[in-house]
Amino acid sequence: MGQGADAGDRRRWIALAIVMTASFMDLVDVTIVNVAIPTIKADEGASDSQIQWITAGYALAFAAGLITGGRLGDIYGRKRLFLIGIAGFTLASALCGFAANPDMLVASRFLQGATAALMVPQVLSIVHATFPAHERGKVFGLFGAIVGLGAVTGPLLGALLTEWNLFGLEWRPIFLINLPVGIAALILGRKFISESKAPKALKLDLVGVVLVVAALLMLIYPLTRGHELDWPLWGHLMMAGSLPVFGLLVAYERFKAKKDGSPLIELPLFKVKSFAAGIAVQLTFGLVMGIFFLVWTLYMQTGLGWSVLKAGLTGIPFSIAVSAAAGISVQQLVPRFGRKVLQTGALTMAAGVLLYIWEADRYGMTITAWQMALPLVVMGIGMGLIVAPLTDAVLSEVPREHAGSASGLINTTMQMGNALGLGLVSVVFFGQLSDNATPQQMAPEIVEAFQYALRYVAAVLAGIFLVMFALPKKPKQHLEGGDTDEPSSESSNAAAPVGKSSDDDEEPVLVH
């Protein structure tokens, strides 16, 4: 009896290691690419819009598929969808690594984002099905550590793999490293992960997904191509046309809710003031991140002429500050000070951005990594104060039965904001550069454009601070003592587990 229990215990911890490894792959893949972007641009002759799509394509596909990926897991089995996602992500990583041209790389990144959307939502649902309630707190703590580790190691790993130029492959190992990890996770996952389904799964809303993707593409595509094509009329018409498509989405979601009660977006949630405000914060915060990280990479490597490794190492103080502030924020500050912590984070991050602008202007092309450390640490502290407690603050006034759908929507909105921010880079950064400048002329222009883009970032952070007044003063612990009765895997995100689970949760249906 004891031996069987030990074997079962060992199996579930191996299963946890597998899903955590998959989460780590996704987290690292988001950050590992940014540091290699200038190398990809130089080696492949990628245009400005193509390098935007290399990052934005992943974010857009990931955002569009998150909720649907979760529902597919609820219906057809979390293990099955997780393995399909792992297999697809590994294949897409191979296609990225062996891409023959920038267009193939962009298409492969879309596929990578779409398959990540099948894989990632299953992770916490598998944990929920595998571990009893009293152990989930420990497991969620491990996920928090993985998130911090991913934030620190992603840029550094990308820098090292690019700098080492393994087998003469230049930037390609940043994608190919996923192959052995993905294959191992696929083989071990088949053996050690138990299958589970939701007892009452929502239906798919594929029309809603199509409308969301169409509206976002109509908005983001002209933004990314506009500067290169001198802002043609069709681009303005497409962006204007995205508004009625968003309106059609709202109308269809209302119809879908009445028809079968399983819309992609639960519109009544937006009647909750704190949730609507929180979604606005998530969208604009994602936008800030989309702009900053791409522009920052180009500034250091193309503007200042730094090596990819030096640029990667420069980001370490930022990553460490984010992780440290996030831990303190959730455990000590938010329970005492509530939303003031998040607002302090927005102002602190804005202060770090302004300090960065001042230093970039003062030191120009001679700025050093050590001089960047202070503004990066200030920005990292501000970001850490926001990202960790934001989900709970947004969900705190949402009815418990809607927490799963609301959480899935929060994660989706963040990714959409990221894709939109990457699209806006052509306006706030590339739009400030001369079309026919020589490399010698381009470098100082990039330094100037970096400061210009950061002014927008600071302004958006000030706006986020004001919107945060609509969040509750102190998050209500409405999830205390229980998760959603059966947490839909659409709400799962390895970076943001929400609430605690009780022993009387309605367990998923286990399939043996």
C-alpha positions in Angstrom: 0.0 0.0 0.0 2.7 2.4 1.0 4.8 1.5 -2.0 1.9 2.2 -4.3 1.3 5.5 -2.6 5.0 6.4 -3.1 4.8 5.5 -6.7 1.7 7.7 -7.2 3.4 10.5 -5.3 6.5 10.2 -7.5 4.4 10.2 -10.7 2.6 13.4 -9.8 5.8 15.2 -8.9 7.3 14.1 -12.2 4.1 15.4 -13.9 4.6 18.7 -12.1 8.2 19.0 -13.3 7.0 18.3 -16.9 4.3 21.0 -16.9 6.6 23.5 -15.1 9.2 22.9 -17.8 6.7 23.6 -20.5 5.7 26.8 -18.7 9.3 27.8 -18.4 9.8 27.2 -22.2 6.9 29.6 -23.0 8.1 32.2 -20.5 11.7 32.1 -21.8 10.6 32.1 -25.4 8.8 35.4 -24.9 11.9 37.1 -23.6 14.7 35.2 -25.4 13.8 36.5 -28.8 14.0 40.2 -28.0 17.7 40.2 -27.4 18.5 38.5 -30.7 16.3 40.8 -32.8 19.1 43.0 -34.0 21.2 40.0 -35.1 18.2 38.5 -36.9 17.7 41.9 -38.6 21.3 42.1 -39.7 21.7 38.4 -40.8 18.4 38.0 -42.6 17.9 41.6 -43.9 14.5 41.7 -42.1 12.6 45.0 -42.5 11.4 47.0 -39.6 7.9 45.7 -39.9 9.1 42.1 -40.1 11.1 42.4 -36.8 7.9 43.8 -35.2 5.9 40.8 -36.4 8.5 38.3 -35.2 7.5 39.4 -31.7 4.0 40.7 -32.2 2.9 37.6 -34.2 3.6 35.3 -31.3 1.8 37.6 -28.8 -1.3 38.0 -31.1 -1.6 34.3 -31.8 -1.1 33.4 -28.2 -3.7 36.0 -27.1 -6.3 34.9 -29.7 -6.0 31.2 -28.7 -5.7 31.3 -24.9 -9.4 31.0 -24.0 -10.2 28.6 -26.8 -7.2 26.4 -25.9 -8.4 26.2 -22.3 -11.9 25.2 -23.4 -10.6 22.6 -25.8 -8.7 21.1 -22.8 -11.9 21.1 -20.7 -13.8 19.3 -23.4 -11.3 16.9 -24.9 -8.9 16.4 -22.0 -6.1 18.6 -20.5 -3.4 16.0 -21.0 -4.3 15.5 -24.7 -4.3 19.2 -25.4 -1.1 19.7 -23.4 0.7 17.1 -25.5 -0.7 18.4 -28.7 0.5 21.9 -27.7 4.0 20.6 -26.7 4.3 18.8 -30.0 3.1 21.8 -32.0 5.4 24.2 -30.1 8.4 22.0 -30.7 7.6 21.7 -34.4 7.1 25.5 -34.6 10.4 26.1 -32.8 12.2 23.9 -35.4 10.5 25.9 -38.2 11.7 29.1 -36.5 15.2 27.8 -36.1 15.5 26.7 -39.8 13.5 29.6 -41.3 14.9 30.3 -44.8 13.8 34.0 -44.8 12.1 36.6 -42.5 8.6 35.8 -43.8 9.0 32.2 -42.9 10.2 33.2 -39.5 7.2 35.5 -39.0 4.8 32.7 -40.0 6.5 30.2 -37.7 6.2 32.6 -34.8 2.5 32.8 -35.4 2.3 29.0 -35.3 4.5 29.0 -32.1 2.1 31.4 -30.4 -1.0 29.4 -31.5 0.5 26.1 -30.1 1.6 27.8 -26.9 -2.1 28.8 -26.5 -3.0 25.1 -26.5 -0.2 24.2 -24.1 -0.1 26.9 -21.4 -3.8 27.0 -20.3 -3.7 23.3 -19.4 -0.8 23.7 -16.9 -2.7 24.8 -13.7 -5.7 22.7 -14.5 -3.4 19.6 -14.6 -2.0 20.7 -11.3 -5.5 21.1 -9.9 -6.4 17.6 -11.1 -3.1 16.1 -9.8 -2.6 17.6 -6.4 -4.9 17.7 -3.4 -6.0 21.2 -2.2 -3.6 21.4 0.8 -0.5 21.0 -1.4 -1.5 23.5 -4.1 -0.1 26.5 -2.2 3.4 24.9 -2.3 3.0 24.1 -6.0 1.9 27.7 -6.8 4.9 29.0 -4.9 7.1 26.8 -7.2 5.4 28.4 -10.2 6.2 31.8 -8.8 9.9 30.8 -8.6 9.8 29.6 -12.2 8.3 32.9 -13.4 11.1 34.8 -11.7 13.7 32.4 -13.1 12.3 32.8 -16.6 12.4 36.6 -16.3 16.1 36.5 -15.3 17.4 33.7 -17.6 15.4 34.4 -20.8 17.4 37.5 -22.0 20.7 36.1 -20.7 20.2 32.7 -22.4 19.2 34.4 -25.6 22.3 36.6 -25.4 24.6 33.6 -24.7 23.2 31.4 -27.5 23.4 34.2 -30.0 26.9 35.3 -28.9 28.3 31.8 -28.9 27.2 31.3 -32.6 26.9 27.5 -32.0 27.8 25.5 -35.1 27.8 28.7 -37.1 24.0 29.0 -36.6 24.0 32.6 -35.4 20.7 33.3 -33.7 18.9 30.1 -34.6 19.8 28.1 -31.4 17.4 30.4 -29.4 14.6 28.4 -31.1 16.4 25.1 -31.6 17.0 24.7 -27.8 13.3 24.0 -27.5 13.6 20.8 -29.5 15.3 18.4 -27.0 13.2 19.9 -24.1 10.0 19.6 -26.0 10.7 16.0 -27.2 11.5 15.0 -23.6 8.4 16.7 -22.2 6.3 14.9 -24.9 7.7 11.4 -24.1 7.5 11.8 -20.3 4.2 13.6 -20.4 2.5 10.7 -22.1 3.7 8.4 -19.3 3.3 10.5 -16.2 0.5 13.0 -16.7 -3.0 11.8 -15.8 -5.9 12.8 -18.1 -8.7 15.0 -16.8 -11.7 16.8 -18.2 -14.1 19.4 -16.9 -17.5 18.0 -15.7 -19.3 20.9 -17.3 -17.2 22.5 -20.1 -18.3 25.5 -22.0 -18.7 25.3 -25.8 -16.3 26.8 -28.3 -16.8 30.2 -29.7 -14.8 30.1 -32.9 -16.7 33.0 -34.5 -15.7 35.1 -31.6 -12.0 34.1 -32.1 -12.2 35.0 -35.8 -13.7 38.4 -35.1 -11.1 39.2 -32.4 -8.2 38.2 -34.7 -9.7 40.1 -37.6 -10.2 43.3 -35.6 -6.7 43.2 -34.1 -5.1 42.5 -37.5 -7.0 45.3 -39.1 -5.6 47.6 -36.4 -2.1 46.3 -36.0 -1.1 45.4 -39.6 -1.4 49.0 -40.9 0.5 50.3 -37.9 3.5 48.0 -38.5 3.5 48.7 -42.3 2.5 52.3 -42.2 5.9 53.9 -41.8 7.6 51.8 -44.5 4.7 52.4 -47.0 4.4 56.2 -46.2 1.0 55.7 -44.5 -1.2 54.7 -47.5 -5.0 55.4 -47.6 -5.9 51.7 -47.3 -4.0 51.6 -44.0 -6.1 54.4 -42.5 -9.3 52.7 -43.9 -8.3 49.3 -42.3 -7.7 50.9 -38.9 -11.0 52.8 -39.1 -12.7 49.5 -40.2 -11.5 47.7 -37.1 -14.0 49.7 -35.0 -17.1 48.3 -36.6 -15.6 44.8 -36.5 -15.1 45.3 -32.7 -18.7 46.4 -32.6 -19.8 43.3 -34.5 -17.8 41.2 -31.9 -19.8 42.7 -29.0 -23.1 42.1 -30.8 -22.2 38.5 -31.6 -21.0 37.8 -28.0 -24.4 39.0 -26.7 -26.1 36.7 -29.2 -23.8 33.8 -28.2 -24.5 34.3 -24.5 -28.3 34.1 -25.1 -27.9 31.2 -27.5 -25.9 28.7 -25.4 -24.3 30.6 -22.5 -20.7 30.1 -23.7 -19.4 33.3 -25.3 -15.7 33.9 -25.8 -16.1 37.2 -23.8 -18.5 37.5 -20.9 -19.7 41.1 -21.4 -21.6 41.4 -18.1 -18.2 41.3 -16.4 -17.5 44.8 -17.7 -20.3 46.1 -15.6 -18.1 45.5 -12.6 -16.2 48.8 -12.4 -13.0 47.3 -10.9 -12.9 44.6 -13.6 -13.4 47.0 -16.4 -10.7 49.3 -15.0 -8.4 46.3 -14.5 -8.8 45.2 -18.1 -7.9 48.7 -19.2 -4.8 48.6 -16.9 -3.8 45.1 -18.3 -4.2 46.3 -21.9 -2.2 49.5 -21.5 0.4 47.8 -19.3 0.9 45.2 -22.0 1.2 48.0 -24.5 4.0 49.6 -22.4 5.9 46.3 -22.3 5.5 45.8 -26.0 7.0 49.2 -26.8 9.7 49.2 -24.2 11.5 45.8 -24.6 11.8 46.0 -28.4 12.9 49.6 -28.5 15.3 49.0 -25.6 17.0 46.1 -27.4 17.4 48.1 -30.6 18.8 51.1 -28.6 21.5 49.1 -26.9 22.6 46.9 -29.9 21.9 49.0 -33.0 22.1 52.5 -31.4 25.0 52.1 -29.0 26.7 49.3 -30.9 26.8 46.9 -27.9 27.3 43.2 -28.3 24.3 40.9 -27.8 25.9 39.6 -24.6 26.5 43.0 -23.1 22.9 44.0 -23.8 21.7 40.7 -22.2 23.8 41.2 -19.1 22.6 44.8 -18.8 19.0 43.6 -18.3 19.8 41.4 -15.2 19.3 44.2 -12.6 15.9 44.9 -14.1 14.9 41.2 -13.9 16.1 40.7 -10.4 14.3 43.9 -9.2 11.0 42.7 -10.8 11.2 39.3 -9.1 12.2 40.8 -5.7 9.5 43.5 -5.7 6.9 41.0 -6.9 7.4 38.7 -3.9 7.4 41.5 -1.4 4.3 43.1 -3.0 2.1 40.1 -2.8 3.2 38.8 0.6 3.6 41.9 2.7 2.5 45.2 1.0 -0.8 44.6 -0.7 -2.5 43.0 2.4 -1.7 46.3 4.3 -1.9 49.0 1.7 -4.1 47.6 -1.1 -4.3 49.5 -4.4 -1.8 52.1 -3.2 0.9 49.5 -3.9 -0.1 49.2 -7.5 -0.3 52.9 -7.9 3.1 53.4 -6.3 4.4 50.8 -8.8 3.0 52.8 -11.8 4.6 56.0 -10.5 7.9 54.3 -9.6 8.1 52.7 -13.0 7.3 56.1 -14.6 10.1 57.7 -12.5 12.5 55.0 -13.7 11.6 55.7 -17.3 12.1 59.5 -16.8 15.4 58.8 -15.2 16.4 56.6 -18.1 15.4 59.4 -20.6 17.6 61.9 -18.6 20.6 59.6 -18.6 20.3 58.7 -22.2 20.2 62.4 -23.1 23.0 63.4 -20.8 25.5 60.6 -21.6 24.4 60.0 -25.3 26.6 57.4 -27.1 29.0 57.1 -24.1 26.5 55.8 -21.6 27.6 52.6 -19.8 25.7 49.6 -18.5 26.5 50.7 -14.9 24.9 54.0 -15.5 21.8 52.2 -16.8 21.5 50.1 -13.7 19.8 52.7 -11.5 16.9 53.5 -13.8 16.5 49.8 -14.7 16.3 48.8 -11.0 13.7 51.6 -10.3 11.7 50.5 -13.3 11.9 46.8 -12.2 10.7 47.6 -8.7 7.8 49.5 -10.2 6.9 46.7 -12.5 7.2 44.1 -9.7 4.8 46.1 -7.5 2.2 45.9 -10.4 2.4 42.6 -12.1 2.2 40.2 -9.1 -0.9 41.6 -7.3 -2.8 43.0 -10.4 -4.7 39.9 -11.2 -6.1 39.5 -7.7 -7.0 43.2 -7.6 -8.9 43.0 -10.9 -10.8 39.8 -9.8 -11.5 40.9 -6.3 -15.1 42.1 -7.0 -15.9 39.6 -9.7 -18.5 37.0 -8.7 -16.9 33.7 -7.8 -18.7 31.7 -10.5 -17.2 34.0 -13.2 -13.6 34.0 -11.8 -12.3 31.5 -14.4 -13.6 33.3 -17.4 -12.5 36.7 -16.0 -9.0 35.4 -15.3 -8.7 34.0 -18.9 -9.8 37.3 -20.2 -7.2 39.2 -18.1 -4.3 37.0 -19.5 -5.7 37.4 -23.1 -5.9 41.2 -22.7 -2.3 41.5 -21.5 -1.1 39.6 -24.6 -3.3 41.7 -26.9 -1.8 44.9 -25.4 1.7 43.5 -26.0 0.9 42.9 -29.6 -0.6 46.4 -30.0 2.4 48.0 -28.3 4.7 46.1 -30.7 2.7 47.5 -33.6 3.0 51.0 -32.3 6.8 50.8 -32.3 6.6 51.8 -35.9 5.0 55.1 -34.9 6.9 56.0 -31.7 10.3 54.7 -32.7 10.8 53.8 -36.4 8.9 56.9 -37.4 11.6 59.1 -35.9 14.4 57.5 -38.1 15.6 58.8 -41.4 14.9 56.5 -44.4 18.3 56.8 -46.1 20.6 57.4 -43.1 24.1 55.8 -43.1 24.9 53.5 -40.1 27.0 56.4 -38.7 24.0 58.7 -38.9 21.5 56.0 -37.8 23.1 55.3 -34.4 22.5 58.8 -32.8 19.1 58.9 -34.4 18.2 55.6 -32.6 19.4 57.1 -29.3 17.1 60.1 -29.9 14.2 57.8 -31.0 14.6 55.7 -27.9 14.1 58.8 -25.7 11.1 59.8 -27.8 9.5 56.4 -27.4 10.1 56.4 -23.6 8.2 59.7 -23.3 5.1 57.8 -24.5 5.8 55.0 -22.1 6.0 57.4 -19.2 2.7 59.1 -20.3 0.9 55.8 -20.5 2.2 54.8 -17.0 0.8 58.1 -15.7 -2.6 57.2 -17.3 -2.4 53.7 -15.7 -1.9 55.4 -12.3 -5.2 57.3 -12.7 -7.2 54.4 -14.0 -6.1 52.4 -10.9 -8.3 54.6 -8.8 -11.2 52.5 -10.0 -9.7 49.4 -8.5 -10.9 48.5 -5.0 -8.9 50.1 -2.2 -8.2 46.6 -0.8 -8.8 43.4 -2.8 -11.6 41.4 -1.3 -10.6 37.8 -0.6 -13.6 36.4 -2.4 -11.7 33.4 -3.4 -10.6 32.6 0.1 -11.4 29.0 0.8 -11.9 28.0 -2.8 -11.1 28.4 -6.4 -13.8 28.4 -8.9 -15.8 25.2 -8.5 -14.1 23.7 -11.5 -11.5 26.1 -12.7 -11.7 26.2 -16.4 -8.2 25.8 -17.9 -8.8 29.0 -19.9 -8.1 30.8 -16.7 -4.9 29.0 -16.1 -1.6 30.9 -16.6 1.6 29.7 -15.1 2.5 33.3 -14.3 -0.7 34.1 -12.4 -2.4 31.4 -10.4 -5.4 33.0 -8.7 -6.9 32.2 -5.4 -6.7 29.1 -3.2 -8.4 25.8 -3.4 -10.3 24.0 -0.7 -10.8 20.3 -0.2 -14.4 20.5 -1.1 -13.7 21.8 -4.6 -15.6 20.0 -7.3 -12.7 17.9 -8.7 -12.2 17.4 -12.4 -13.3 14.2 -14.1 -10.2 11.9 -14.1 -9.9 9.6 -17.1 -7.9 6.5 -16.5 
